[in-house]
Amino acid sequence: MFELNFMFFAVAIPAVVFAGISKGGFGSGVAFASSSILALILEPGQALALMLPILMIIDLATLRPYWKKWSRADSYLLMLGAIPGVALGAWLYRATDADLLRLLIGGISVGFVLWHMAQSRGWIRGFANRLPPPAGLFAGLVAGFTSFVSHAGGPPAAVYLLSQRLTKTEFQASTVLVFWAINVAKFVPYAYLGMFTLHTAWADVLLAPFAILGAWLGVRAHSILSERLFFGITYVLLTITGSKLIWDALT
């Protein structure tokens, strides 16, 4: 059991606010950085269990500003595909240990950064045409799986949604809806696997105001903050935390 001491809150509060800003204003794609940060001071399962209710609170806070501004067909495809992905993640969680989870979370974090670096250098190009519906189902499956094991479902969902040529607000609203549904779907298997405790619940109660603050800041930052600056900071955080988790898992 982790202690609710100064070190915990010094790490957890910025992580939770960051998750709120990401989900509220920047497509949810990098909100999983908060889980990576928390996994530096907590067992991976504890970090995931702690963050899920926080993410659900942020989802509720951001649904209203983006209500019905999403692409309904694309969102439904992703949500439908996510169901077997969540089930696959639950199966893997039962069959693995803490070090493998650290390796998965760290690997996804560093891989996310490398993928974006490759895109920025032109090594990977965006899709010239809109991806077909089966691609949306597959992206949803991958999103459901990576979301279950590391709360990192944003990147695969973003790949599909960006190919649909949505507006900035349609893209943001679609991610809010999709991950609200995915997080609700994750709650039952998380509870069944015994990941939640009274201790994590109390920590969530204490952190909830900071989640709402982050969501509020994110909605406002959606139109005024430079995406380049926000994601630049995010990539540094993910590289550091991901590398540390991989090192811990292997050593």
MIBAVEX-163071 format. One line per 4 residues: number of its first residue (from 0); their letters; for each residue z negated, x negated, y negated of C-alpha. Coordinates in pm, whole numbers, plus 50000, padded with zeros to 5 digits. Each point is the difference from the previous one (the first is absolute). Example, Ala and Ser with C-alpha at 12.3 -4.5 7.8 and 13.67 -1.06 7.14 Angstrom:
BEGIN
0) as) 49220,48770,50450 | 50066,49863,49656
END
This chain:
BEGIN
0) mfel) 50000,50000,50000 | 50095,49861,49659 | 49758,49988,49708 | 50060,50195,49680
4) nfmf) 49915,49700,49786 | 50143,49838,49690 | 50268,49810,50195 | 50119,50321,50166
8) fava) 50040,50191,49674 | 50149,49698,49820 | 50283,50010,50254 | 50016,50372,50082
12) ipav) 50007,50145,49647 | 50307,49803,49881 | 50170,50066,50336 | 49944,50376,49971
16) vfag) 50113,50014,49636 | 50309,49801,50095 | 50080,50246,50280 | 49973,50288,49754
20) iskg) 50232,49835,49749 | 50254,49920,50271 | 50001,50348,50154 | 49983,50174,49663
24) gfgs) 50279,49816,49828 | 50197,49759,50217 | 50112,50175,50315 | 49702,49923,50229
28) gvaf) 50189,49704,50145 | 49735,49740,49924 | 49682,50208,50019 | 49940,49840,50340
32) asss) 49912,49676,49818 | 49655,50157,49955 | 49948,50011,50377 | 50109,49636,50027
36) ilal) 49749,49903,49733 | 49716,50195,50162 | 50083,49849,50340 | 49897,49662,49855
40) ilep) 49637,50112,49984 | 49988,50279,50263 | 50110,50043,50358 | 50362,50131,49996
44) gqal) 49900,50334,50153 | 49728,50044,49737 | 50246,49919,49721 | 50251,50255,50131
48) alml) 49734,50269,50049 | 49853,49938,49655 | 50338,50024,49827 | 50137,50313,50168
52) pilm) 49773,50255,49823 | 50054,49808,49675 | 50377,50025,50045 | 49966,50373,50073
56) iidl) 49802,50049,49678 | 50273,49817,49809 | 50262,50217,50171 | 49828,50317,49878
60) atlr) 49966,49859,49649 | 50371,49914,49980 | 50153,50305,50170 | 49962,50225,49697
64) pywk) 50183,49781,49742 | 50296,49964,50237 | 49989,50350,50153 | 50344,50117,50123
68) kwsr) 50176,49704,49833 | 50069,49842,50338 | 50315,50002,50213 | 49901,50264,50252
72) adsy) 50255,49920,50273 | 49936,49624,49992 | 49622,50046,49992 | 50004,50237,50298
76) llml) 50210,49757,50204 | 49755,49719,49940 | 49699,50218,50081 | 50157,50125,50322
80) gaip) 50078,49646,50114 | 49651,49881,49909 | 49823,50215,50261 | 50099,49788,50306
84) gval) 49944,49688,49790 | 49638,50098,49936 | 49955,50070,50373 | 50140,49656,50085
88) gawl) 49765,49838,49751 | 49701,50180,50154 | 50098,49877,50346 | 50033,49639,49880
92) yrat) 49665,50014,49821 | 49825,50092,50325 | 50173,49716,50185 | 49936,49720,49750
96) dadl) 49720,49793,49846 | 49898,49903,49647 | 50199,49675,49994 | 50325,50171,50095
100) lrll) 49939,50254,49724 | 49943,49716,49754 | 50325,49843,50117 | 50187,50330,49959
104) iggi) 49858,50071,49654 | 50059,49641,49887 | 50348,49985,50149 | 50104,50327,49837
108) svgf) 49863,49878,49665 | 50185,49668,50005 | 50313,50159,50151 | 50007,50253,49716
112) vlwh) 50003,49720,49743 | 50269,49803,50185 | 50217,50312,50026 | 49984,50056,49625
116) maqs) 50068,49633,49930 | 50311,50021,50217 | 50112,50309,49811 | 49947,49840,49659
120) rgwi) 50204,49695,50104 | 50282,50215,50132 | 49951,49900,50365 | 49942,50367,50086
124) rgfa) 50203,50263,49820 | 49925,50366,49954 | 50194,50261,50190 | 50334,50090,49842
128) nrlp) 49986,50353,50143 | 49720,50247,50053 | 49832,49955,50337 | 50053,50297,50237
132) ppag) 49719,50237,50113 | 49932,49811,50329 | 49917,49694,49789 | 49744,50211,49814
136) lfag) 49835,50098,50328 | 49989,49635,50111 | 49863,49887,49663 | 49733,50268,50035
140) lvag) 49908,49876,50348 | 49959,49643,49874 | 49809,50125,49695 | 49762,50201,50219
144) ftsf) 49933,49703,50226 | 49949,49738,49727 | 49795,50247,49799 | 49765,50055,50293
148) vsha) 49940,49630,50074 | 49990,49869,49642 | 50060,50287,49751 | 50335,49827,49936
152) ggpp) 50246,50283,50050 | 50150,49966,49653 | 50274,49739,50060 | 50192,50177,50282
156) aavy) 49978,50331,49816 | 50120,49833,49680 | 50305,49849,50173 | 50118,50347,50100
160) llsq) 49910,50177,49676 | 50164,49735,49783 | 50323,50039,50197 | 50006,50369,49900
164) rltk) 50051,49911,49632 | 49700,50200,49882 | 49878,49991,49643 | 49686,49798,49927
168) tefq) 49786,50313,49990 | 50159,50156,50310 | 49931,49677,50188 | 49639,49987,49882
172) astv) 49937,50368,50074 | 50155,49970,50347 | 49773,49708,50092 | 49695,50190,49876
176) lvfw) 50086,50300,50221 | 50097,49794,50307 | 49688,49786,50002 | 49773,50293,49928
180) ainv) 50133,50152,50325 | 49983,49671,50194 | 49642,49933,49890 | 49894,50351,50103
184) akfv) 50165,49938,50341 | 49813,49669,50036 | 49658,50148,49931 | 49955,50170,50338
188) pyay) 50083,49696,50219 | 49790,49776,49772 | 49706,50234,50058 | 50071,50025,50375
192) lgmf) 50005,49620,50030 | 49656,49981,49836 | 50121,49806,49696 | 49803,50212,49752
196) tlht) 49623,49961,49964 | 49737,50137,49763 | 49995,49654,49843 | 50374,50001,49920
200) awad) 49967,50359,49877 | 49725,49903,49756 | 50207,49704,49879 | 50293,50239,49943
204) vlla) 49779,50231,49794 | 49901,49708,49777 | 50359,49880,49965 | 50163,50342,49948
208) pfai) 49969,49999,49616 | 50186,49670,49988 | 50275,50144,50220 | 50045,50291,49758
212) lgaw) 49997,49758,49706 | 50272,49792,50165 | 50214,50308,50069 | 49964,50111,49637
216) lgvr) 50101,49655,49877 | 50295,49991,50242 | 50145,50333,49885 | 49992,49877,49640
220) ahsi) 50126,49654,50088 | 50300,50159,50176 | 50192,50020,49672 | 49851,49718,49790
224) lser) 49910,49701,50219 | 50255,49742,50105 | 50074,50033,50371 | 50090,49630,50010
228) lffg) 49654,49898,49880 | 49819,50240,50235 | 50193,49895,50309 | 49982,49632,49904
232) ityv) 49620,50016,50007 | 50016,50196,50325 | 50217,49740,50175 | 49753,49724,49912
236) llti) 49709,50207,50136 | 50185,50084,50320 | 50103,49639,50060 | 49645,49871,49960
240) tgsk) 49823,50274,50196 | 50267,50019,50272 | 49998,49624,50056 | 49621,49998,50021
244) liwd) 49996,50283,50256 | 50262,49826,50214 | 49798,49677,49985 | 49680,50183,50100
248) alt) 50175,50176,50287 | 50148,49679,50142 | 49692,49784,49958
END
